[in-house]
Amino acid sequence: MQLTRLVEERLVGLFRQGHTMGSVYRSLGQEAVACATALALGPEDVIGPMIRNLGSMLARGATPKEIFLQYLGRATGPSGGREHNNHFGGVPRGIIAPTSMLGALVPVMAGAALSFKQKKEQRVAMTWIGDGGSSTGAFSEGLNFAVVQNLPLIVVGELNGFAYSTSPEKQMKGHMSERSQGAYTMVVDGNNSLEVLESSKRARQICLEGDGPVFLVCETFRMKGHAEHDDQRYVDPDQLARWAKKDPIAHLEAWLRGQRWLPEPEFLQQLNERVDREAEEALSAEKAGGLKI
Ligand SMILES: Cc1ncc(C[n+]2csc(CCOP(=O)(O)OP(=O)(O)O)c2C)c(N)n1
């Protein structure tokens, strides 16, 4: 979670200096959702992340340098400068590249889960969907397909207060969890990484036992605007202040302190240095270099 936060903070700096291609989409305050769900998986499982799930990619081995190269549009980046932000994947890491069209990853990942079921492989597929994205036809069709086929698919719902500037009550009746269409459903505190981790492990087990899919709705809050170009003036400052007190990293830190399991003091400094070093390496990388399209 801390690595995600540091990488994103560094990306914001690069954006403000005019280095990045396009905007920067933060997951500030919701890092537990992407990280703890992905950490519950095995290496054989497959994820299909969305824009706010950079943490899930870091959890599965993507490096800060790759992410910086990608945002800078460098030819030596994961997509060779063809794509921006976190739109890259990798078969060895079990990452299917994000798809911009909201909801579209649900049927794609249901397809991956179908192949696991057909081949009798003990693997699960996982993807994420925002409250806004859950209003798309693709989400409904994909989840419905997974339900009727009993697929090993975990759809993580990110109920984070806003879809761009639209709050959930302006685009859905009732709670997001009511969109489960018969999938096994859980609602958890998305800012409590331990709860997210435990329920994600349970979701995986349910899928492996043939009782999937699982719709795991994580209640959280988007602490920044939709992206860096959005100053979130439509968000009530009191609401932001309330959620700031529920920061997922501070929560885990307090728990670790209680267990006397806090990492060595140099841990944070080393993480910071790593992110700075990899950002500098990406910045000095060749802008173009024999890219064949
Ligand atoms: C089908 C589709 N419609 C519209 C968009 C433009 N769009 C991108 S992100 C976004 C808001 C997404 O909100 P939500 O799903 O709640 O996720 P969050 O940004 O809160 O994480 C919109 C409308 C899109 N990418 N795809």
The ligand as a MOL file (V3000), in Angstrom:
LIG
                    3D

  0  0  0     0  0            999 V3000
M  V30 BEGIN CTAB
M  V30 COUNTS 26 27 0 0 0
M  V30 BEGIN ATOM
M  V30 1 C -18.4440 2.4490 -20.8210 0
M  V30 2 C -17.7370 3.6780 -20.3140 0
M  V30 3 N -18.4400 4.8020 -20.0940 0
M  V30 4 C -17.8090 5.9270 -19.6530 0
M  V30 5 C -16.4560 5.9320 -19.4570 0
M  V30 6 C -15.7310 7.1980 -18.9680 0
M  V30 7 N -15.3610 7.0420 -17.5790 0 CHG=1
M  V30 8 C -14.1280 6.6100 -17.2370 0
M  V30 9 S -13.9480 6.4110 -15.5870 0
M  V30 10 C -15.5260 6.9560 -15.2940 0
M  V30 11 C -16.0670 6.9850 -13.8990 0
M  V30 12 C -15.8870 5.6440 -13.2350 0
M  V30 13 O -16.4890 5.6250 -11.9710 0
M  V30 14 P -16.4850 4.3170 -11.1180 0
M  V30 15 O -16.7960 3.1310 -11.9510 0
M  V30 16 O -17.3360 4.5520 -9.9340 0
M  V30 17 O -14.9590 4.1370 -10.6930 0
M  V30 18 P -14.0220 5.1490 -9.8690 0
M  V30 19 O -13.4960 6.1550 -10.8430 0
M  V30 20 O -14.8450 5.7430 -8.7800 0
M  V30 21 O -12.9310 4.2930 -9.3450 0
M  V30 22 C -16.1740 7.2630 -16.4970 0
M  V30 23 C -17.5690 7.7360 -16.5900 0
M  V30 24 C -15.7490 4.7290 -19.7380 0
M  V30 25 N -14.4310 4.6220 -19.5480 0
M  V30 26 N -16.4080 3.6230 -20.1480 0
M  V30 END ATOM
M  V30 BEGIN BOND
M  V30 1 1 1 2
M  V30 2 1 2 3
M  V30 3 2 2 26
M  V30 4 2 3 4
M  V30 5 1 4 5
M  V30 6 1 5 6
M  V30 7 2 5 24
M  V30 8 1 6 7
M  V30 9 2 7 8
M  V30 10 1 7 22
M  V30 11 1 8 9
M  V30 12 1 9 10
M  V30 13 1 10 11
M  V30 14 2 10 22
M  V30 15 1 11 12
M  V30 16 1 12 13
M  V30 17 1 13 14
M  V30 18 2 14 15
M  V30 19 1 14 16
M  V30 20 1 14 17
M  V30 21 1 17 18
M  V30 22 2 18 19
M  V30 23 1 18 20
M  V30 24 1 18 21
M  V30 25 1 22 23
M  V30 26 1 24 25
M  V30 27 1 24 26
M  V30 END BOND
M  V30 END CTAB
M  END
